Amino acid sequence: MNKVAKILAVDDNKSILDALHDILSFEGYEVVTLSDGNSIFEAIAQNKPDLILLDVMLDDLDGRDICHAIKFDKNTHDIPVILISASHTLDDVFADPGGPNDFVEKPFDIQYLLSKIDNHLNRAA
């Protein structure tokens, strides 16, 4: 029996989090949502996600900084991170080491996002 992939979605917009939760759950993923980045490492430790969807612009934190922390931590560096943003471009998020595995602009096309998720989860399997 195949393990159900777990996705941690981090966004400070409740509507986006709710939509991601509903869509990804419908697609068969186990989804954990987090509305800020302050407790992301606690959430990672508790939930052991297979992939992280991370907004760039959180209330008081920059998702790129959180991504770097994830990628430079020996316990979490292998988890694929897909950054999502309405205000940043691809060049803004891939500028240096510790960047995300992928990037999706908001508003995102659901099928496009699902294909990115599937790509990274299949690579990790």
C-alpha positions in Angstrom: 0.0 0.0 0.0 1.4 3.4 -1.0 1.9 6.0 1.7 -0.3 9.1 1.3 2.0 12.1 0.7 1.8 14.9 3.3 2.0 18.5 2.3 2.6 21.5 4.6 1.0 24.6 3.2 2.2 27.9 4.8 0.3 31.2 3.9 -1.0 34.1 5.9 -4.1 34.3 3.7 -6.8 32.1 5.2 -8.7 31.9 1.9 -5.7 30.6 0.1 -4.9 28.1 2.9 -8.5 26.9 2.9 -8.5 26.5 -0.9 -5.2 24.7 -0.9 -6.4 22.4 1.9 -9.6 21.5 0.0 -8.0 21.0 -3.4 -5.0 19.0 -2.2 -7.2 16.9 0.1 -9.5 16.2 -2.8 -6.5 15.1 -4.8 -5.7 12.6 -2.1 -2.9 14.4 -0.2 -2.8 14.7 3.6 -2.7 18.5 4.2 -1.4 20.4 7.2 -1.9 24.2 7.1 0.0 26.9 8.9 -0.9 30.6 8.9 2.6 32.0 9.7 6.2 30.9 9.5 7.2 31.3 13.2 6.5 27.7 14.1 7.4 26.0 10.8 10.2 23.9 12.2 7.8 22.7 15.0 5.2 21.9 12.4 7.8 20.0 10.2 9.0 18.0 13.2 5.4 17.1 14.3 4.0 16.4 10.8 7.0 15.2 8.8 5.8 16.6 5.4 6.9 15.2 2.1 6.6 18.7 0.5 6.2 22.3 1.7 4.2 25.0 -0.1 5.5 28.3 1.2 4.3 31.8 0.6 7.1 34.4 0.1 5.3 37.3 1.8 4.2 36.2 5.3 3.0 38.8 7.8 6.3 39.2 9.6 8.7 36.9 7.8 10.1 36.4 4.4 9.4 32.9 3.0 12.8 33.0 1.2 14.5 33.3 4.6 12.5 30.4 5.9 13.3 28.4 2.8 17.0 29.0 3.3 16.7 27.8 6.9 14.9 24.7 5.8 17.5 24.0 3.0 20.5 24.6 5.3 19.2 22.4 8.1 20.5 18.8 7.9 17.1 17.5 9.2 15.0 19.2 6.6 17.2 20.0 3.6 15.7 17.1 1.5 12.1 18.3 1.8 11.1 19.8 -1.5 9.9 23.5 -1.1 7.7 25.2 -3.6 7.6 29.0 -3.0 4.4 30.7 -4.0 4.1 34.5 -4.5 2.0 37.2 -6.1 4.7 39.9 -5.7 7.9 38.1 -6.5 9.3 36.6 -9.7 11.2 33.5 -10.4 14.5 35.4 -10.4 13.8 36.8 -6.9 13.5 33.3 -5.4 16.3 31.4 -7.1 19.0 34.0 -6.7 21.3 32.0 -4.4 22.0 28.6 -2.7 19.3 27.5 -0.3 16.6 28.5 -2.7 13.4 26.6 -3.3 13.0 23.5 -5.5 10.3 25.3 -7.5 8.2 28.5 -7.7 4.6 29.2 -8.7 3.2 32.6 -9.2 -0.2 33.6 -7.6 -2.8 33.5 -8.8 -1.9 30.0 -9.7 -3.5 27.6 -12.1 -4.6 24.6 -10.0 -3.5 22.0 -12.6 -0.1 23.7 -13.0 0.4 23.7 -9.2 -0.7 20.0 -9.0 1.7 19.1 -11.7 4.6 20.8 -9.9 3.7 19.0 -6.6 3.4 15.7 -8.4 6.8 16.2 -10.1 8.6 16.8 -6.8 6.9 14.1 -4.9 7.6 11.6 -7.6 11.3 12.7 -7.7 11.5 12.2 -3.9 9.9 8.8 -4.0 
